[in-house]
Amino acid sequence: MSQTLLLVDHDVSINSTLRDSLPPHAYAALYQIAALATSESREDAAQHALNSALAALKVDHGYLLLLNPDTGRLEVEAQCGLSTGVDAPTFEMGQGLPGWAALHVQPVLSVEVAAESRYRPLRENTHCQMAAPMLIEENSLGVIVVDHQEIGGFSTQDLELLVMLTDEITRVLRRIWLFDQLTDKARQLETLITIGHSLVGKLAPQELFDSLTRDTQQILNAQACALYLYERAPDTLRCVSLSSSRDITIDQAEHSADECLIGGSVRTSRQTEYADIQSPGFLALADLPDDPDLHSVLITPLVYENQVLGALVLFADPIQRFDNDTKRLTAGLASLGAVAMENARLYSRVFQSEDTLRKNAQLTTLGLLSAEIAHEIRNPLTVLKLLHGGLGLGFASDDPRHTDMRVISEKLDQLESIVTRVLQFGATPTANLHARWNFVDIINDTLALLRLKFDQAKIEIHFDPPTQSPIIEGHQGQLQQVLLNLLLNSSHAMPDGGSITLNLETAKSDHFSLNITDTGCGIPKELRERIFDSFLSGRADGNGLGLAIARRVLLSHHGDIALVSTGPEGTTLRITLPLAH
């Protein structure tokens, strides 16, 4: 007959039996176990706790087993008394006395294991064994097992003491685990912030992709991490980056989402995991690496404003379940990656837009130049027509010179028509010319266009707008072109960087002025008197039109521009414009 004792109502037994009659060594063991929770060194806490419990029970052999949620088995976390070379034992839930105690969340004592059918031997000379489950909110997370070499070596009081020690060990280990989890979360948060700053600062797409996969693989200690981009219109996926601790290759061609394991995740915008991609059902998929040792996969979509940009894929070896912390951290990294990718895309669009605006500005300059040239051509052309018509050369119709004179007259008319069309095309509509504009807004818009260029040239802009901005009547595009020309001229004078200061003066009642001061090399003395002449330039690649066109535009707005000062320390130009009435 089995000699096994179950202690079901152990809390009542402890309170009534042991609370007031604990031996001194039991108090010492409880104190030692409790002290582990506040110890600076928490390594091997389970082993130290087990040693203290065995000392309180005055035995030398015992085991602390924890439930592995992936395998569902009880595995040895700490032990005393197993022979060298013996594999660490594991128990299924319900197997042996440890498995029975964990499954039924009840302590158990077998005073003679030879008569116990459920007993599983771990070492020789064990004749008595007891086990107590480690409980958290009535859930078993492990069990502590104690062996004795004599039949009946443990009593019910020993079992009650083991339950008390197990409860204390469980509380202490839980505190330690919670503290370690919080420490890990703090470190992960710090890492996320660091990675976030790093990712947002990367504007080159491939550099961003490689940084995201590398950082994710390192922080999660994965075998490999890959980034796939998703194109919704053709419904395709393409691997753009792979970071791995060993030599792994992934096909980087575009594949239909129907052919890919990742397709389901990007279509549903859900994080998914697969335990073993080496099983037969995954062999035909096009997006998986060629390494047969990679088994488990975690797929996390990159979503920005409900739009899926791609997926961050984590590969692990061996077969495992990804815990919630890993899933949350991967989701956080994917979110950071999505924001960084969108930031890089917007930066590229801004850069392209600014490039387009600069080209449009060049076309505007060319248009103003064409109008100026056409205006200058029309006067001598008019003289030519008058002189030609007044020559009175009447050649006979059969004289070749008659045909020549007719052709000359036609070509003069054609030239006049071309000049007239150019001037009419460049004429500013009256409604646009007399529109009212906030001049500070025009300045700010111009500075925004040049922001990236100045950042690259290491040029700082200083502009402190007044409380009340001056209002001007005029053509916004032309005024902005004036500022663009002046600011670009200043930047060309500072090839190694510097600063540009804009000072808006509004003290006058009928007009205002804007001083533009740079820290460049200054204007050569021989050019200072003629800087507003057309086709005068101090640069090898200049065309000499910027300041000339700027002055022409300002004069058309009843304003002007003047050189205030120039020298090795810099140059100041002043724009003057009338206030709108």
C-alpha positions in Angstrom: 0.0 0.0 0.0 1.4 3.4 -1.0 2.6 5.4 2.0 2.0 8.9 0.6 0.7 11.9 2.5 -1.1 14.8 0.8 -1.1 18.1 2.6 -4.1 19.9 1.0 -5.0 22.6 3.5 -1.3 23.5 4.1 -1.9 27.1 5.0 -4.1 26.2 7.9 -1.6 23.5 9.0 1.3 26.0 8.9 -0.5 28.6 10.9 -1.6 26.2 13.5 1.5 23.9 13.7 4.6 25.8 12.8 4.1 29.5 13.1 4.9 29.6 16.8 7.2 26.5 16.9 9.8 27.0 14.1 13.3 25.9 15.1 16.0 28.6 15.0 17.6 27.2 11.9 14.3 27.5 10.0 14.1 31.2 10.9 17.7 31.5 9.7 16.9 29.8 6.4 13.8 32.0 5.9 15.9 35.1 6.6 18.6 34.0 4.2 16.0 33.4 1.5 14.3 36.7 2.0 17.6 38.5 1.9 18.2 37.3 -1.7 15.5 39.6 -2.9 17.5 42.7 -1.9 20.9 41.3 -2.6 23.0 43.2 -5.2 24.1 39.9 -6.6 21.0 38.0 -7.8 22.9 35.5 -9.9 22.3 31.9 -8.9 19.5 33.1 -6.5 17.6 29.9 -7.1 20.6 27.8 -6.1 21.2 29.8 -2.9 17.5 29.6 -2.0 17.6 25.8 -2.5 20.7 25.5 -0.4 19.1 27.4 2.5 15.9 25.3 2.3 17.9 22.0 2.4 19.9 23.3 5.3 16.7 24.1 7.2 15.4 20.5 6.5 18.8 19.1 7.4 19.2 17.1 4.1 21.7 17.2 1.3 19.7 16.3 -1.8 17.1 18.4 -3.5 16.0 20.0 -6.8 14.2 23.2 -7.9 12.4 22.6 -11.1 10.6 25.3 -13.2 7.9 24.9 -15.8 9.1 25.6 -19.4 6.2 27.2 -21.1 7.5 26.2 -24.6 7.9 22.5 -23.8 5.4 22.1 -21.0 8.0 20.2 -18.9 9.5 20.8 -15.5 13.2 21.5 -16.0 16.0 21.7 -13.3 16.9 25.3 -12.4 18.9 24.4 -9.3 20.0 21.1 -7.7 22.1 19.5 -5.0 23.1 15.9 -5.0 23.0 14.8 -8.6 26.0 12.8 -9.6 28.5 14.3 -12.1 27.7 13.4 -15.7 24.0 12.7 -15.1 21.8 14.6 -17.5 19.5 17.1 -15.8 16.1 15.4 -15.4 12.9 16.8 -16.8 9.3 15.9 -15.9 6.1 16.1 -17.7 3.2 17.6 -15.8 1.8 14.7 -13.8 4.9 12.6 -14.1 6.5 11.4 -10.9 5.9 13.0 -7.6 7.3 16.4 -8.8 4.9 16.4 -11.8 2.0 15.3 -9.7 2.5 18.1 -7.2 2.8 20.7 -9.9 -0.2 19.4 -11.8 -2.5 19.2 -8.8 -0.9 22.2 -7.0 -0.7 20.2 -3.8 2.4 19.2 -1.7 3.1 15.5 -1.5 5.1 13.3 0.9 6.1 9.7 0.2 7.6 8.2 3.3 8.7 5.1 1.3 9.2 5.7 -2.4 9.6 2.0 -3.2 5.9 1.5 -2.5 4.9 4.6 -4.6 4.0 3.7 -8.2 4.4 7.3 -9.4 7.9 7.7 -8.1 10.6 8.3 -10.7 14.2 7.7 -9.4 16.8 10.4 -10.0 19.5 9.1 -7.8 20.4 6.0 -5.8 19.7 5.6 -2.1 16.6 7.7 -2.1 13.9 6.1 0.1 11.8 9.1 1.1 10.8 12.1 -1.0 8.5 15.1 -0.7 7.6 17.9 -3.1 5.9 21.3 -2.8 4.6 23.3 -5.8 5.7 26.9 -6.4 2.4 28.8 -6.7 1.6 32.2 -8.0 -2.1 33.1 -7.9 -2.9 29.4 -7.8 -0.9 28.6 -10.9 2.1 26.3 -10.6 5.3 27.6 -12.1 7.6 24.9 -10.6 8.2 22.5 -7.8 10.8 22.0 -5.1 11.7 18.3 -4.4 13.7 17.0 -1.4 15.1 13.5 -1.0 16.0 11.5 2.1 18.1 8.4 2.4 16.0 6.8 5.1 12.5 5.4 4.9 10.2 7.8 6.9 13.0 10.3 7.0 10.5 13.2 6.6 7.5 13.9 8.8 4.4 16.0 8.2 6.0 18.8 10.0 8.9 18.6 7.5 6.4 18.8 4.7 4.7 21.8 6.2 8.2 23.5 6.7 9.0 22.7 3.0 5.7 24.4 2.0 6.6 27.4 4.0 10.1 27.6 2.5 8.8 27.0 -1.0 6.3 29.8 -0.6 9.1 32.2 0.5 11.4 31.0 -2.3 8.6 31.6 -4.8 8.0 35.1 -3.5 11.7 36.0 -3.6 12.3 34.6 -7.1 9.2 36.3 -8.4 10.5 39.6 -7.0 13.9 39.0 -8.6 12.3 38.1 -11.9 10.1 41.1 -11.8 13.1 43.3 -11.1 15.1 41.7 -13.9 12.1 42.2 -16.2 11.9 45.9 -15.3 15.6 46.3 -15.7 15.4 44.6 -19.2 12.4 46.8 -20.1 14.3 49.9 -19.0 17.3 48.9 -21.1 15.0 48.1 -24.0 13.3 51.4 -23.7 16.7 53.2 -23.6 17.8 51.1 -26.6 14.6 52.0 -28.5 15.1 55.7 -27.9 18.8 55.4 -29.1 17.8 53.4 -32.1 14.9 55.8 -32.8 17.3 58.8 -32.8 19.7 56.9 -35.0 17.0 55.8 -37.5 15.4 59.2 -37.8 18.8 60.7 -38.6 19.4 58.3 -41.5 18.0 59.8 -44.7 19.6 57.4 -47.3 17.1 54.5 -47.8 19.6 51.7 -47.9 21.5 53.0 -44.9 18.2 53.1 -43.0 17.2 49.6 -44.0 20.6 48.1 -43.0 20.6 50.0 -39.7 17.1 48.7 -38.8 17.8 45.1 -39.5 21.2 45.2 -37.8 19.9 46.9 -34.6 16.9 44.6 -34.4 19.0 41.4 -34.8 21.5 42.6 -32.1 19.0 43.8 -29.5 16.9 40.7 -29.8 19.9 38.3 -30.1 18.3 36.7 -33.2 20.0 34.5 -35.7 18.9 36.7 -38.6 16.6 39.7 -39.3 15.3 40.8 -42.7 13.4 43.7 -44.0 10.9 43.4 -46.8 9.2 46.3 -48.7 5.6 45.9 -49.8 4.2 47.5 -53.0 0.4 47.5 -52.8 -0.4 48.2 -56.4 1.4 45.2 -57.9 1.0 43.3 -54.6 4.7 42.3 -54.4 7.3 41.9 -51.7 11.1 42.4 -52.0 13.9 41.8 -49.4 15.9 45.0 -49.2 18.2 44.2 -46.2 19.4 41.2 -44.2 21.5 41.0 -41.0 22.7 37.7 -39.9 25.2 36.1 -37.5 26.2 33.6 -40.1 26.3 33.3 -43.9 22.6 33.4 -45.0 21.2 34.5 -48.3 17.6 35.5 -49.3 16.4 36.0 -52.8 16.1 39.8 -53.3 13.9 39.7 -56.4 10.4 40.9 -56.3 7.8 38.2 -55.6 4.0 38.1 -55.6 2.6 38.3 -52.0 0.8 35.0 -52.8 4.1 33.2 -53.1 5.5 34.6 -49.8 5.0 33.6 -46.2 5.0 37.3 -45.3 2.0 38.0 -47.6 -0.6 37.2 -45.1 0.9 39.5 -42.4 1.2 42.5 -44.7 -2.3 42.1 -46.0 -3.9 41.8 -42.5 -1.4 44.2 -40.8 -1.0 41.6 -38.0 2.0 40.3 -36.3 2.3 36.5 -36.9 4.7 33.8 -35.8 5.5 30.3 -37.2 7.2 27.6 -35.0 9.0 25.7 -37.8 9.4 26.9 -41.3 11.4 23.7 -42.2 8.3 21.6 -42.2 7.0 20.4 -45.6 4.3 23.0 -45.9 6.8 25.9 -46.1 9.2 24.5 -48.7 7.7 26.2 -51.8 7.7 29.7 -50.4 9.9 32.3 -52.2 10.7 34.7 -49.4 12.4 32.3 -46.9 16.2 32.0 -46.4 18.1 29.0 -47.6 19.4 28.0 -44.2 18.0 24.7 -43.0 18.9 25.5 -39.4 16.5 28.4 -39.1 13.1 27.3 -37.8 11.0 29.9 -36.0 9.9 33.1 -37.6 8.3 36.3 -36.2 6.8 38.6 -38.8 5.9 42.2 -37.8 4.3 44.6 -40.4 5.7 48.1 -40.7 2.6 50.3 -40.6 2.4 54.1 -41.0 -1.0 55.8 -40.8 -2.8 52.5 -41.7 -0.6 52.0 -44.7 1.7 48.9 -44.7 5.2 49.8 -45.9 6.7 46.3 -45.4 7.6 43.8 -42.8 10.4 43.2 -40.2 11.1 39.4 -40.0 12.9 37.7 -37.2 14.5 34.3 -37.7 15.4 32.1 -34.7 17.1 28.7 -34.1 16.1 26.3 -32.6 12.3 25.9 -32.6 10.8 28.2 -30.0 7.9 30.4 -29.1 8.5 34.2 -29.1 7.6 35.6 -25.7 5.4 38.7 -25.3 8.4 41.0 -24.6 10.1 40.0 -27.8 6.8 40.6 -29.7 6.3 44.0 -28.1 9.9 45.1 -28.7 9.9 44.0 -32.3 6.6 45.9 -32.8 8.2 49.0 -31.3 11.2 48.7 -33.6 8.9 48.1 -36.6 7.0 51.3 -35.7 10.2 53.3 -35.4 11.3 51.9 -38.7 8.1 52.8 -40.4 8.3 56.4 -39.1 12.0 56.6 -40.2 11.1 55.3 -43.7 8.4 57.8 -44.1 10.7 60.5 -42.9 13.3 59.5 -45.4 10.7 59.4 -48.2 9.4 62.9 -47.3 13.0 64.2 -47.1 13.5 62.9 -50.6 10.3 64.5 -51.8 11.3 67.8 -50.2 14.7 67.7 -51.8 13.2 66.9 -55.2 10.7 69.8 -54.7 13.4 72.2 -53.8 15.4 71.1 -56.8 12.4 71.7 -59.0 11.8 75.1 -57.4 15.4 76.0 -58.1 15.1 75.0 -61.7 11.9 77.0 -61.9 13.7 79.9 -60.5 16.3 79.5 -63.2 13.6 79.5 -65.8 12.1 82.6 -64.2 15.5 84.3 -64.5 15.8 83.2 -68.1 12.3 84.6 -68.8 13.3 88.0 -67.2 16.5 87.9 -69.3 14.5 87.2 -72.4 12.2 90.1 -71.7 15.2 92.4 -71.2 16.9 91.2 -74.3 13.6 91.5 -76.3 13.2 95.0 -75.0 16.7 96.0 -76.0 16.3 94.5 -79.4 13.0 96.2 -80.2 14.5 99.7 -80.3 17.2 99.1 -82.9 14.7 96.9 -84.8 12.2 99.8 -85.0 15.0 102.0 -86.4 15.9 99.4 -89.0 12.3 99.1 -90.1 12.0 102.9 -90.4 15.2 103.3 -92.4 14.4 100.4 -94.6 11.0 101.7 -95.4 12.4 105.2 -96.1 15.0 104.1 -98.6 12.5 104.2 -101.5 14.3 101.6 -103.4 11.9 100.6 -106.2 13.6 97.8 -108.2 12.0 96.2 -111.2 10.0 93.1 -110.5 12.5 91.1 -112.6 15.4 92.5 -110.7 16.8 90.0 -108.1 17.2 92.9 -105.6 13.4 93.3 -105.6 13.1 89.8 -104.1 15.9 90.6 -101.6 14.2 93.7 -100.4 10.9 91.8 -100.0 12.6 89.1 -97.9 14.3 91.7 -95.7 11.0 93.4 -95.1 9.3 90.1 -94.2 12.1 89.1 -91.8 12.1 92.5 -90.1 8.3 92.0 -89.5 8.9 88.5 -88.3 11.6 89.7 -85.8 9.2 92.4 -84.6 6.4 89.9 -84.1 8.8 87.6 -82.1 9.9 90.5 -79.9 6.3 91.6 -79.3 5.3 88.0 -78.3 8.1 87.7 -75.8 7.3 91.0 -74.2 3.6 90.2 -74.0 4.3 86.8 -72.5 6.6 88.3 -69.8 4.1 91.1 -69.0 2.9 90.9 -65.4 -0.8 90.7 -65.0 -2.1 93.8 -63.2 -4.1 91.9 -60.7 -1.1 89.9 -59.6 1.2 92.9 -59.5 -1.1 94.7 -57.2 -1.8 91.8 -54.8 -1.0 92.4 -51.1 1.6 90.2 -49.5 3.1 89.8 -46.0 6.8 90.4 -46.6 7.9 88.3 -43.6 6.0 85.4 -45.1 7.9 85.9 -48.4 11.2 85.9 -46.5 10.3 82.8 -44.5 9.2 80.9 -47.7 12.4 81.8 -49.4 14.5 80.7 -46.4 12.6 77.4 -46.4 13.5 76.8 -50.0 17.2 77.2 -49.2 17.3 75.4 -45.9 18.8 72.2 -47.1 21.3 74.0 -49.4 22.5 76.2 -46.5 22.7 73.2 -44.1 24.9 71.4 -46.6 27.1 74.5 -47.1 27.3 75.0 -43.2 25.7 78.4 -43.4 23.7 79.7 -40.5 20.7 82.0 -41.1 19.8 84.7 -38.5 16.4 86.4 -39.0 14.4 88.0 -36.2 11.1 89.1 -37.7 9.4 92.2 -36.3 6.2 92.0 -34.3 4.3 93.6 -37.2 5.2 92.5 -40.7 5.2 95.1 -43.5 2.6 94.6 -46.2 3.6 95.2 -49.8 1.8 95.4 -53.1 3.6 93.5 -55.8 4.4 90.2 -57.5 5.2 87.5 -54.9 7.2 85.3 -57.3 9.4 88.2 -58.5 10.1 89.4 -55.0 10.9 85.9 -53.9 13.3 85.6 -56.9 15.0 88.8 -55.8 15.6 87.3 -52.3 16.8 84.0 -53.8 19.3 85.7 -56.0 20.7 87.8 -53.2 20.9 84.9 -50.7 22.5 82.6 -53.3 25.1 85.3 -54.1 25.9 85.5 -50.4 26.3 81.8 -50.1 28.7 81.7 -53.1 30.9 84.2 -51.2 31.2 81.7 -48.3 32.5 78.4 -49.7 33.7 77.2 -46.3 30.5 78.2 -44.5 29.5 81.3 -42.5 26.4 83.2 -41.6 23.8 85.4 -43.2 21.8 87.9 -41.1 18.5 89.5 -42.3 17.5 92.7 -40.5 14.1 94.1 -41.4 13.7 97.9 -40.6 10.1 99.3 -40.5 10.6 102.6 -38.7 9.6 104.7 -41.7 6.0 105.5 -42.4 6.0 105.1 -46.2 8.6 102.4 -46.8 10.7 99.7 -45.2 14.1 98.2 -45.8 15.8 94.8 -45.5 19.5 94.5 -44.8 21.2 91.3 -45.9 24.6 90.8 -44.3 26.9 87.9 -45.0 30.4 86.9 -43.6 31.9 86.3 -47.0 35.0 87.5 -48.7 33.5 90.7 -50.0 33.1 92.2 -53.4 36.3 93.1 -55.4 37.0 96.8 -55.4 37.0 97.0 -59.2 33.4 95.6 -59.4 31.7 97.5 -56.6 30.6 100.4 -58.9 29.1 98.1 -61.5 27.6 95.2 -59.5 24.1 96.0 -60.7 25.1 95.9 -64.4 23.9 93.0 -66.5 26.4 90.2 -67.3 28.9 91.4 -64.7 30.1 88.5 -62.5 33.0 87.9 -60.2 32.6 84.1 -60.4 33.9 81.9 -63.2 30.5 80.1 -63.3 28.4 83.2 -62.9 26.3 84.8 -65.6 26.1 88.4 -64.2 22.3 88.5 -64.2 21.4 88.0 -60.5 21.8 91.5 -59.1 20.8 93.2 -62.4 17.5 91.3 -62.5 17.0 91.9 -58.8 17.3 95.6 -59.3 15.0 95.6 -62.3 12.3 93.8 -60.3 12.7 96.2 -57.4 12.5 99.2 -59.6 9.3 97.9 -61.2 7.9 97.7 -57.6 9.0 101.4 -56.9 11.8 100.2 -54.8 15.6 99.9 -55.1 18.7 98.0 -53.9 22.0 99.4 -52.7 25.4 98.2 -51.6 25.8 99.4 -48.0 29.3 98.0 -47.2 31.7 95.3 -48.3 35.1 94.0 -47.2 37.0 91.0 -46.0 34.6 90.6 -43.1 31.5 90.5 -45.3 29.0 92.4 -47.4 25.7 94.2 -46.6 23.0 94.9 -49.3 19.9 96.9 -48.6 16.5 96.5 -50.2 14.0 99.3 -50.0 10.4 98.9 -50.9 7.2 101.0 -50.4 4.6 100.0 -47.9 1.1 99.2 -49.2 -1.5 101.9 -48.7 
